[in-house]
Amino acid sequence: MPVKENTVTNANAWEPKIVAFLCNWCSYAGADLAGVSRLKYPANIRIIRVPCSSRVNPQFILRALQRGADGVLVVGCHPGDCHYVTGNYFTRRRLTLFKSLLEFVGFEPERLKVRWVSAAEAGRFAETVKEMVEEIKLLGPNRRLQDSML
């Protein structure tokens, strides 16, 4: 039986995959409100709910990029409004350093974004996702950190 080959290849068909780490108390509620309010934003995002943005270890980001994510978005409460008081300050420090390290080793720093979104800012969440998807589309697929075994 002959094997049918897929001859349709369209460079414009590529859509970026973005992994988003959202804090439980503000950002996840903002994303939920965006959905309930039927705000339109790209479906390229895969949300992982974390207790606080400070729980996002840089290894999680590296692993997401290795597993095929084209970008990573970390969204937390606004500084000063963290449910755990200072969690987002730790996030800001840790991920600013990590982003510099990624840039130093030749990785596009635009693939990692850290944003602050409160539970009432559904529009801001939708705009953040749209902005991230547009920027990743300009960068193209992530091929730098992907596992060779996948």
C-alpha positions as CSV (number, residue, x, y, z in Angstrom):
1,M,0.0,0.0,0.0
2,P,1.6,3.4,-1.0
3,V,2.3,5.9,1.8
4,K,0.5,9.2,1.2
5,E,2.9,12.1,1.8
6,N,1.9,15.4,3.2
7,T,2.9,17.8,0.6
8,V,1.1,20.8,2.1
9,T,3.6,22.9,4.0
10,N,2.7,26.5,4.7
11,A,5.2,28.7,6.6
12,N,2.3,30.9,7.7
13,A,0.6,28.0,9.4
14,W,3.0,28.0,12.3
15,E,1.5,29.3,15.5
16,P,3.6,29.9,18.6
17,K,3.0,27.9,21.8
18,I,3.2,30.0,25.0
19,V,3.3,28.6,28.5
20,A,2.0,31.0,31.1
21,F,2.5,30.7,34.8
22,L,-0.3,32.6,36.6
23,C,-0.5,33.3,40.3
24,N,-3.7,31.9,41.9
25,W,-4.8,35.1,43.7
26,C,-4.7,37.8,41.0
27,S,-3.5,36.8,37.6
28,Y,-5.5,33.6,37.3
29,A,-8.6,35.4,38.5
30,G,-7.9,38.1,35.8
31,A,-7.6,35.4,33.1
32,D,-10.8,33.9,34.4
33,L,-12.6,37.3,34.2
34,A,-11.3,37.7,30.6
35,G,-12.9,34.4,29.7
36,V,-16.2,35.2,31.5
37,S,-16.2,38.6,29.9
38,R,-15.7,37.0,26.5
39,L,-12.7,39.1,25.8
40,K,-10.9,37.9,22.7
41,Y,-7.2,36.9,22.9
42,P,-5.2,34.2,21.1
43,A,-5.6,30.6,22.1
44,N,-1.8,30.0,21.9
45,I,-1.5,30.2,25.6
46,R,-1.3,27.2,28.0
47,I,-1.9,28.3,31.6
48,I,-0.3,26.7,34.6
49,R,-1.7,27.9,37.9
50,V,0.8,28.5,40.7
51,P,0.2,29.6,44.3
52,C,2.4,32.7,43.8
53,S,4.6,34.0,41.0
54,S,7.5,33.6,43.3
55,R,7.1,29.8,43.1
56,V,8.1,29.9,39.4
57,N,11.6,28.4,39.4
58,P,13.8,29.3,36.4
59,Q,14.2,25.6,35.8
60,F,10.4,25.5,35.0
61,I,11.0,28.1,32.3
62,L,14.0,26.3,30.8
63,R,12.0,23.0,30.8
64,A,9.0,24.6,29.1
65,L,11.4,25.9,26.4
66,Q,13.0,22.5,26.1
67,R,9.7,20.8,25.7
68,G,8.6,23.0,22.7
69,A,7.3,26.3,24.1
70,D,8.1,29.2,21.9
71,G,7.7,31.7,24.8
72,V,7.0,31.8,28.5
73,L,4.9,34.3,30.3
74,V,5.0,34.7,34.1
75,V,2.1,36.8,35.5
76,G,1.7,37.8,39.1
77,C,0.0,40.3,41.4
78,H,1.1,43.9,41.3
79,P,4.1,44.7,43.5
80,G,2.7,45.5,46.9
81,D,-0.5,43.6,46.4
82,C,0.9,40.1,46.8
83,H,-1.2,37.6,48.9
84,Y,2.1,36.4,50.3
85,V,3.3,40.0,51.0
86,T,6.7,40.0,49.2
87,G,6.4,37.1,46.7
88,N,6.3,39.2,43.6
89,Y,9.4,41.2,44.7
90,F,11.3,37.9,44.7
91,T,9.8,37.1,41.3
92,R,10.9,40.4,39.9
93,R,14.5,40.1,41.1
94,R,14.9,36.4,40.2
95,L,13.5,36.6,36.7
96,T,15.2,39.9,35.9
97,L,18.5,38.1,36.6
98,F,17.4,35.0,34.8
99,K,16.4,37.0,31.7
100,S,19.8,38.7,31.7
101,L,21.4,35.2,31.9
102,L,19.4,34.0,29.0
103,E,20.4,37.0,26.9
104,F,24.1,36.5,27.9
105,V,24.1,32.9,26.5
106,G,22.5,34.1,23.2
107,F,18.9,33.4,23.8
108,E,16.3,36.0,22.8
109,P,15.1,37.7,26.0
110,E,11.8,38.5,24.4
111,R,10.7,34.9,24.8
112,L,10.4,35.5,28.5
113,K,7.9,38.1,29.8
114,V,7.0,39.0,33.4
115,R,3.8,41.0,33.9
116,W,1.6,42.1,36.7
117,V,-2.1,41.7,36.4
118,S,-4.7,42.0,39.1
119,A,-8.0,40.1,39.4
120,A,-9.9,43.0,38.0
121,E,-7.7,43.6,34.9
122,A,-9.2,41.2,32.4
123,G,-8.5,43.6,29.6
124,R,-4.8,43.9,30.6
125,F,-4.5,40.1,30.6
126,A,-5.9,39.8,27.1
127,E,-3.7,42.6,25.8
128,T,-0.6,41.0,27.4
129,V,-1.4,37.7,25.7
130,K,-1.9,39.4,22.3
131,E,1.3,41.3,22.7
132,M,3.3,38.2,23.6
133,V,1.9,36.2,20.7
134,E,2.7,39.0,18.2
135,E,6.3,39.3,19.5
136,I,6.9,35.6,19.4
137,K,5.5,35.4,15.8
138,L,8.1,37.9,14.8
139,L,10.9,35.8,16.5
140,G,9.8,32.6,14.9
141,P,9.8,29.1,16.4
142,N,12.1,28.3,19.3
143,R,14.7,25.9,18.1
144,R,17.5,26.8,20.5
145,L,16.6,24.9,23.7
146,Q,14.5,22.0,22.4
147,D,15.3,18.5,23.5
148,S,16.8,16.4,20.8
149,M,14.8,13.4,22.0
150,L,11.4,15.0,21.5
